[in-house]
Amino acid sequence: MKRGTLQIYFGSGKGKTTAALGQAIKEASRGRSVFIVQFLKGRQPEEIQFIQRLEPEIKLFRFQRREKAFVDLDPQERAEETMNMKNGLGFARKVLATGECDVLILDEILGLVEYGIASADDIRALLGEASEGTEIIFTGQNLCREIMELADFVYQITTLKEQGCCAKEDAKEEGYGNI
């Protein structure tokens, strides 16, 4: 990596994209340009429209064409969307190579590795395009060791409690302090 900074938000809990968006707003408020590329997500019109209102400081790019999330697609639709997401990965690589933005958020990119759409080597090559000073943020549910080793900061987001369920004792056993 030429050496930008890589942050990763991963885990089974909700809020990974929200945390990345918070970083986007923080960086945009400092005058930095932010690009967000989303992968593997179904269309969420309200969320997309809100992010689009933040342009030109924060620009959103989506390469998936279907309304449904990738996991809900049939095999033919998945094959088509896989090509779209590979195009999105190529776009992200070009953005890094040309220095078009200061902060690049690749929302759900970790899922590309999980689904075999991209390899850890593909991700490493992508990061190799980053200029010094570029901040890169990955999100996704599962993180492989190879990608974790490339990161400067890794944040795991998990659910400790859901309404109607008590995970307090489990959380104590896992070492989450005085809960």
Backbone as CSV, one residue per row, in Angstrom:
resi,resn,N_x,N_y,N_z,CA_x,CA_y,CA_z,C_x,C_y,C_z
1,MET,0.859,-1.176,0.000,0.000,0.000,0.000,0.897,1.229,0.000
2,LYS,0.657,2.148,-0.900,1.426,3.395,-0.918,1.305,4.054,0.435
3,ARG,0.233,3.872,1.038,-0.046,4.159,2.426,-1.040,5.245,2.679
4,GLY,-2.243,4.848,2.576,-3.334,5.616,3.132,-3.630,4.968,4.470
5,THR,-4.699,5.354,5.104,-5.109,4.760,6.376,-6.341,3.907,6.135
6,LEU,-6.346,2.691,6.678,-7.478,1.788,6.509,-8.146,1.530,7.853
7,GLN,-9.449,1.874,7.923,-10.295,1.554,9.075,-11.291,0.491,8.629
8,ILE,-11.607,-0.423,9.526,-12.594,-1.456,9.215,-13.638,-1.505,10.317
9,TYR,-14.908,-1.489,9.918,-16.036,-1.707,10.821,-16.671,-3.023,10.397
10,PHE,-16.645,-4.029,11.285,-17.208,-5.319,10.916,-17.953,-5.924,12.095
11,GLY,-18.746,-6.942,11.792,-19.438,-7.675,12.840,-20.889,-7.910,12.484
12,SER,-21.546,-8.643,13.353,-22.936,-9.028,13.116,-23.930,-7.966,13.581
13,GLY,-23.471,-6.981,14.310,-24.372,-5.952,14.829,-24.705,-4.893,13.799
14,LYS,-25.763,-4.150,14.103,-26.172,-3.040,13.238,-25.309,-1.824,13.544
15,GLY,-25.101,-0.979,12.515,-24.413,0.283,12.752,-23.080,0.433,12.048
16,LYS,-22.659,-0.549,11.276,-21.375,-0.450,10.578,-21.404,0.662,9.527
17,THR,-22.439,0.655,8.712,-22.580,1.694,7.691,-22.794,3.047,8.352
18,THR,-23.552,3.069,9.424,-23.804,4.313,10.148,-22.500,4.885,10.711
19,ALA,-21.642,4.030,11.257,-20.346,4.486,11.773,-19.491,5.051,10.638
20,ALA,-19.491,4.373,9.501,-18.726,4.858,8.352,-19.282,6.191,7.854
21,LEU,-20.606,6.311,7.830,-21.233,7.561,7.399,-20.895,8.689,8.379
22,GLY,-20.826,8.375,9.650,-20.408,9.373,10.634,-19.000,9.885,10.343
23,GLN,-18.112,8.978,9.977,-16.750,9.383,9.599,-16.784,10.240,8.337
24,ALA,-17.673,9.881,7.395,-17.797,10.653,6.158,-18.203,12.088,6.463
25,ILE,-19.188,12.250,7.324,-19.663,13.589,7.685,-18.556,14.368,8.399
26,LYS,-17.869,13.710,9.295,-16.766,14.354,10.023,-15.687,14.847,9.056
27,GLU,-15.297,14.005,8.119,-14.243,14.379,7.170,-14.728,15.441,6.180
28,ALA,-15.966,15.335,5.728,-16.511,16.337,4.808,-16.590,17.703,5.490
29,SER,-16.892,17.706,6.790,-16.963,18.981,7.521,-15.594,19.634,7.631
30,ARG,-14.543,18.852,7.429,-13.171,19.377,7.434,-12.708,19.786,6.038
31,GLY,-13.626,19.723,5.067,-13.293,20.137,3.716,-12.727,19.021,2.846
32,ARG,-12.767,17.797,3.319,-12.248,16.671,2.536,-13.362,16.085,1.669
33,SER,-13.001,15.630,0.487,-13.993,15.018,-0.408,-14.133,13.538,-0.047
34,VAL,-15.387,13.066,-0.064,-15.693,11.706,0.360,-16.498,11.003,-0.731
35,PHE,-16.067,9.800,-1.085,-16.822,8.929,-1.983,-17.250,7.706,-1.187
36,ILE,-18.488,7.280,-1.409,-19.000,6.043,-0.821,-19.396,5.124,-1.969
37,VAL,-18.869,3.904,-1.954,-19.264,2.897,-2.928,-19.922,1.773,-2.141
38,GLN,-21.170,1.466,-2.476,-21.910,0.426,-1.761,-21.970,-0.852,-2.587
39,PHE,-21.782,-1.976,-1.891,-21.858,-3.299,-2.486,-22.881,-4.130,-1.717
40,LEU,-23.474,-5.110,-2.386,-24.269,-6.165,-1.746,-25.497,-5.688,-0.982
41,LYS,-25.956,-4.492,-1.212,-27.101,-3.985,-0.466,-28.306,-3.840,-1.374
42,GLY,-29.464,-4.125,-0.830,-30.693,-3.830,-1.549,-30.898,-2.325,-1.543
43,ARG,-31.764,-1.863,-2.389,-32.022,-0.426,-2.435,-32.780,-0.003,-1.180
44,GLN,-32.309,1.034,-0.574,-32.950,1.626,0.592,-33.180,3.089,0.241
45,PRO,-34.307,3.376,-0.433,-34.516,4.708,-1.015,-34.316,5.868,-0.051
46,GLU,-34.803,5.747,1.179,-34.683,6.866,2.122,-33.212,7.143,2.453
47,GLU,-32.454,6.078,2.687,-31.043,6.227,3.021,-30.270,6.815,1.843
48,ILE,-30.539,6.310,0.648,-29.854,6.788,-0.559,-30.180,8.258,-0.797
49,GLN,-31.444,8.627,-0.694,-31.842,10.022,-0.920,-31.194,10.951,0.098
50,PHE,-31.097,10.504,1.342,-30.469,11.348,2.355,-28.998,11.578,2.032
51,ILE,-28.290,10.510,1.712,-26.863,10.639,1.394,-26.676,11.521,0.161
52,GLN,-27.546,11.399,-0.830,-27.437,12.222,-2.033,-27.622,13.703,-1.735
53,ARG,-28.332,14.028,-0.674,-28.500,15.439,-0.286,-27.202,16.023,0.260
54,LEU,-26.249,15.188,0.591,-24.970,15.644,1.127,-23.959,15.967,0.019
55,GLU,-24.370,15.745,-1.241,-23.477,16.074,-2.356,-23.330,17.584,-2.467
56,PRO,-22.220,18.105,-2.898,-21.099,17.430,-3.539,-20.013,16.952,-2.584
57,GLU,-20.131,17.263,-1.304,-19.069,16.873,-0.371,-18.969,15.355,-0.194
58,ILE,-20.109,14.682,-0.201,-20.149,13.224,-0.060,-20.896,12.683,-1.273
59,LYS,-20.232,11.841,-2.050,-20.841,11.281,-3.259,-21.041,9.783,-3.078
60,LEU,-22.233,9.323,-3.432,-22.600,7.919,-3.301,-22.632,7.254,-4.670
61,PHE,-22.016,6.074,-4.750,-22.003,5.288,-5.979,-22.476,3.878,-5.661
62,ARG,-23.407,3.395,-6.468,-23.924,2.032,-6.319,-23.864,1.361,-7.678
63,PHE,-23.347,0.161,-7.719,-23.235,-0.557,-8.978,-24.224,-1.708,-9.067
64,GLN,-24.844,-2.043,-7.962,-25.855,-3.090,-7.965,-27.123,-2.523,-8.587
65,ARG,-27.741,-3.286,-9.476,-28.913,-2.808,-10.200,-30.230,-3.300,-9.627
66,ARG,-30.234,-4.423,-8.971,-31.469,-5.036,-8.476,-31.937,-4.352,-7.197
67,GLU,-33.221,-4.449,-6.951,-33.822,-3.884,-5.743,-33.460,-4.700,-4.501
68,LYS,-33.408,-6.024,-4.670,-33.186,-6.921,-3.526,-31.701,-6.988,-3.157
69,ALA,-31.448,-7.369,-1.917,-30.081,-7.601,-1.459,-29.509,-8.807,-2.187
70,PHE,-28.207,-8.868,-2.323,-27.512,-9.928,-3.054,-27.898,-11.316,-2.550
71,VAL,-28.004,-11.480,-1.246,-28.313,-12.803,-0.679,-29.702,-13.287,-1.067
72,ASP,-30.585,-12.390,-1.464,-31.950,-12.758,-1.820,-32.142,-13.012,-3.315
73,LEU,-31.074,-12.933,-4.097,-31.169,-13.101,-5.545,-31.040,-14.567,-5.950
74,ASP,-31.639,-14.908,-7.099,-31.461,-16.265,-7.623,-30.085,-16.339,-8.314
75,PRO,-29.610,-17.536,-8.649,-28.256,-17.681,-9.205,-27.984,-16.838,-10.461
76,GLN,-28.939,-16.729,-11.368,-28.742,-15.924,-12.579,-28.586,-14.441,-12.218
77,GLU,-29.448,-13.965,-11.334,-29.367,-12.566,-10.900,-28.051,-12.307,-10.168
78,ARG,-27.615,-13.268,-9.361,-26.336,-13.125,-8.651,-25.178,-13.000,-9.625
79,ALA,-25.208,-13.798,-10.689,-24.135,-13.737,-11.685,-24.076,-12.351,-12.325
80,GLU,-25.234,-11.808,-12.657,-25.282,-10.466,-13.251,-24.786,-9.412,-12.264
81,GLU,-25.245,-9.508,-11.030,-24.837,-8.524,-10.020,-23.356,-8.667,-9.665
82,THR,-22.829,-9.872,-9.743,-21.401,-10.079,-9.496,-20.584,-9.240,-10.479
83,MET,-20.978,-9.238,-11.742,-20.272,-8.421,-12.737,-20.392,-6.933,-12.400
84,ASN,-21.586,-6.508,-11.975,-21.772,-5.108,-11.590,-20.865,-4.733,-10.423
85,MET,-20.755,-5.630,-9.450,-19.927,-5.326,-8.279,-18.439,-5.343,-8.623
86,LYS,-18.051,-6.199,-9.554,-16.651,-6.169,-10.021,-16.366,-4.835,-10.704
87,ASN,-17.360,-4.305,-11.435,-17.211,-2.969,-12.016,-17.055,-1.917,-10.916
88,GLY,-17.816,-2.069,-9.849,-17.698,-1.150,-8.715,-16.323,-1.213,-8.078
89,LEU,-15.773,-2.407,-7.980,-14.422,-2.579,-7.433,-13.395,-1.912,-8.353
90,GLY,-13.589,-2.066,-9.670,-12.705,-1.395,-10.627,-12.800,0.119,-10.510
91,PHE,-14.010,0.619,-10.304,-14.216,2.057,-10.110,-13.467,2.530,-8.863
92,ALA,-13.584,1.785,-7.766,-12.907,2.153,-6.518,-11.386,2.189,-6.727
93,ARG,-10.886,1.224,-7.456,-9.448,1.183,-7.726,-9.014,2.415,-8.527
94,LYS,-9.826,2.788,-9.525,-9.523,3.967,-10.341,-9.561,5.238,-9.495
95,VAL,-10.564,5.327,-8.612,-10.673,6.495,-7.730,-9.414,6.636,-6.875
96,LEU,-8.931,5.529,-6.341,-7.716,5.580,-5.529,-6.493,5.931,-6.378
97,ALA,-6.401,5.340,-7.569,-5.244,5.578,-8.436,-5.152,7.027,-8.885
98,THR,-6.306,7.660,-9.112,-6.312,9.044,-9.601,-6.384,10.071,-8.470
99,GLY,-6.595,9.605,-7.233,-6.670,10.529,-6.102,-7.889,11.422,-6.150
100,GLU,-9.005,10.908,-6.689,-10.219,11.716,-6.852,-10.872,12.130,-5.541
101,CYS,-10.583,11.418,-4.462,-11.197,11.775,-3.187,-10.185,11.607,-2.065
102,ASP,-10.502,12.223,-0.942,-9.648,12.122,0.240,-10.033,10.936,1.106
103,VAL,-11.330,10.593,1.085,-11.857,9.498,1.904,-12.700,8.611,0.997
104,LEU,-12.415,7.314,1.010,-13.174,6.356,0.219,-13.761,5.314,1.156
105,ILE,-15.089,5.247,1.183,-15.789,4.258,2.003,-16.299,3.165,1.076
106,LEU,-15.894,1.939,1.347,-16.328,0.789,0.570,-17.245,-0.032,1.470
107,ASP,-18.525,0.303,1.371,-19.556,-0.248,2.243,-19.896,-1.678,1.820
108,GLU,-19.711,-2.611,2.723,-19.940,-4.047,2.514,-18.927,-4.697,1.590
109,ILE,-17.745,-4.110,1.446,-16.710,-4.723,0.612,-16.237,-6.056,1.185
110,LEU,-16.296,-6.218,2.496,-15.859,-7.479,3.093,-16.715,-8.646,2.605
111,GLY,-17.960,-8.370,2.260,-18.842,-9.393,1.722,-18.400,-9.884,0.348
112,LEU,-17.685,-9.039,-0.403,-17.195,-9.478,-1.711,-16.217,-10.634,-1.555
113,VAL,-15.416,-10.593,-0.510,-14.484,-11.687,-0.235,-15.265,-12.905,0.243
114,GLU,-16.201,-12.676,1.132,-17.021,-13.760,1.677,-17.765,-14.526,0.582
115,TYR,-18.284,-13.817,-0.428,-19.039,-14.444,-1.509,-18.172,-14.854,-2.695
116,GLY,-16.872,-14.677,-2.597,-15.977,-15.086,-3.670,-15.983,-14.167,-4.880
117,ILE,-16.503,-12.962,-4.725,-16.536,-11.988,-5.817,-15.164,-11.343,-5.972
118,ALA,-14.451,-11.207,-4.875,-13.095,-10.665,-4.856,-12.278,-11.497,-3.867
119,SER,-10.986,-11.504,-4.066,-10.096,-12.227,-3.156,-9.369,-11.231,-2.249
120,ALA,-8.728,-11.749,-1.225,-7.919,-10.887,-0.357,-6.808,-10.231,-1.174
121,ASP,-6.278,-10.929,-2.169,-5.251,-10.339,-3.039,-5.823,-9.183,-3.863
122,ASP,-7.079,-9.318,-4.310,-7.723,-8.216,-5.029,-7.832,-6.984,-4.129
123,ILE,-8.175,-7.221,-2.879,-8.311,-6.113,-1.920,-6.947,-5.485,-1.650
124,ARG,-5.933,-6.310,-1.507,-4.575,-5.814,-1.293,-4.139,-4.947,-2.484
125,ALA,-4.423,-5.396,-3.704,-4.072,-4.624,-4.901,-4.825,-3.297,-4.936
126,LEU,-6.086,-3.327,-4.557,-6.886,-2.106,-4.479,-6.225,-1.111,-3.525
127,LEU,-5.858,-1.587,-2.353,-5.232,-0.711,-1.356,-3.886,-0.175,-1.842
128,GLY,-3.236,-0.939,-2.694,-1.957,-0.505,-3.246,-2.063,0.737,-4.111
129,GLU,-3.253,1.072,-4.525,-3.481,2.267,-5.345,-3.652,3.533,-4.508
130,ALA,-3.790,3.381,-3.204,-4.070,4.539,-2.342,-2.864,5.451,-2.217
131,SER,-3.122,6.738,-2.328,-2.079,7.738,-2.118,-1.898,7.983,-0.628
132,GLU,-0.744,8.486,-0.290,-0.499,8.847,1.108,-1.517,9.896,1.521
133,GLY,-2.107,9.725,2.687,-3.094,10.668,3.183,-4.524,10.293,2.857
134,THR,-4.719,9.328,1.973,-6.076,8.882,1.660,-6.585,8.017,2.798
135,GLU,-7.795,8.275,3.213,-8.422,7.475,4.254,-9.403,6.522,3.595
136,ILE,-9.308,5.240,3.936,-10.170,4.214,3.356,-10.905,3.535,4.504
137,ILE,-12.201,3.310,4.294,-13.019,2.650,5.308,-13.737,1.478,4.665
138,PHE,-13.603,0.303,5.279,-14.307,-0.904,4.843,-15.390,-1.215,5.858
139,THR,-16.505,-1.773,5.367,-17.510,-2.340,6.264,-17.880,-3.730,5.774
140,GLY,-18.479,-4.508,6.654,-18.964,-5.831,6.302,-19.143,-6.680,7.539
141,GLN,-19.741,-7.829,7.370,-20.005,-8.678,8.524,-18.801,-9.497,8.946
142,ASN,-18.126,-10.129,7.993,-17.036,-11.043,8.330,-15.711,-10.512,7.827
143,LEU,-14.710,-10.642,8.660,-13.374,-10.131,8.362,-12.379,-11.275,8.381
144,CYS,-11.676,-11.467,7.270,-10.643,-12.507,7.241,-9.331,-11.923,7.773
145,ARG,-8.506,-12.801,8.284,-7.232,-12.393,8.901,-6.344,-11.628,7.924
146,GLU,-6.321,-12.030,6.650,-5.456,-11.372,5.665,-5.789,-9.891,5.504
147,ILE,-7.064,-9.585,5.512,-7.466,-8.181,5.367,-7.276,-7.442,6.687
148,MET,-7.545,-8.103,7.792,-7.355,-7.468,9.092,-5.906,-7.013,9.270
149,GLU,-4.975,-7.797,8.788,-3.558,-7.440,8.921,-3.186,-6.187,8.140
150,LEU,-3.980,-5.828,7.138,-3.721,-4.627,6.343,-4.236,-3.359,7.020
151,ALA,-5.111,-3.523,7.999,-5.810,-2.390,8.606,-4.986,-1.666,9.660
152,ASP,-5.264,-0.378,9.775,-4.689,0.437,10.847,-5.586,0.420,12.073
153,PHE,-6.905,0.386,11.842,-7.890,0.370,12.914,-8.979,-0.626,12.556
154,VAL,-9.370,-1.466,13.509,-10.437,-2.438,13.291,-11.421,-2.311,14.443
155,TYR,-12.683,-2.115,14.094,-13.746,-1.981,15.088,-14.753,-3.100,14.871
156,GLN,-14.997,-3.882,15.900,-15.991,-4.947,15.807,-17.291,-4.461,16.420
157,ILE,-18.358,-4.578,15.656,-19.672,-4.125,16.106,-20.545,-5.355,16.282
158,THR,-20.935,-5.596,17.518,-21.750,-6.768,17.828,-22.979,-6.346,18.618
159,THR,-23.965,-7.212,18.607,-25.179,-6.978,19.375,-25.020,-7.654,20.729
160,LEU,-25.131,-6.900,21.786,-25.069,-7.470,23.124,-26.452,-7.744,23.686
161,LYS,-27.438,-7.038,23.153,-28.798,-7.238,23.631,-29.770,-6.875,22.536
162,GLU,-30.819,-7.665,22.407,-31.930,-7.346,21.520,-33.183,-7.332,22.372
163,GLN,-34.128,-6.492,22.017,-35.363,-6.403,22.789,-35.995,-7.788,22.896
164,GLY,-36.439,-8.113,24.104,-37.066,-9.409,24.338,-36.056,-10.507,24.603
165,CYS,-34.790,-10.140,24.656,-33.740,-11.134,24.854,-32.727,-10.548,25.835
166,CYS,-32.277,-11.343,26.730,-31.293,-10.837,27.687,-29.954,-11.494,27.422
167,ALA,-29.009,-10.697,26.988,-27.665,-11.193,26.722,-26.683,-10.712,27.782
168,LYS,-27.200,-10.132,28.887,-26.341,-9.543,29.900,-25.354,-10.554,30.478
169,GLU,-25.815,-11.722,30.855,-24.920,-12.732,31.431,-23.913,-13.216,30.403
170,ASP,-24.370,-13.400,29.155,-23.455,-13.808,28.097,-22.385,-12.752,27.887
171,ALA,-22.775,-11.489,27.929,-21.829,-10.395,27.736,-20.784,-10.385,28.838
172,LYS,-21.202,-10.619,30.098,-20.243,-10.670,31.206,-19.262,-11.809,30.999
173,GLU,-19.776,-12.977,30.581,-18.905,-14.123,30.356,-17.907,-13.860,29.239
174,GLU,-18.275,-13.040,28.280,-17.390,-12.724,27.168,-16.394,-11.623,27.543
175,GLY,-16.511,-11.055,28.738,-15.558,-10.058,29.188,-15.889,-8.641,28.809
176,TYR,-17.161,-8.290,28.745,-17.558,-6.923,28.382,-17.720,-6.020,29.582
177,GLY,-17.057,-6.326,30.640,-17.023,-5.414,31.781,-18.249,-5.475,32.665
178,ASN,-18.470,-4.394,33.381,-19.547,-4.304,34.352,-20.859,-3.917,33.699
179,ILE,-21.479,-4.879,33.098,-22.766,-4.638,32.452,-23.861,-5.053,33.379
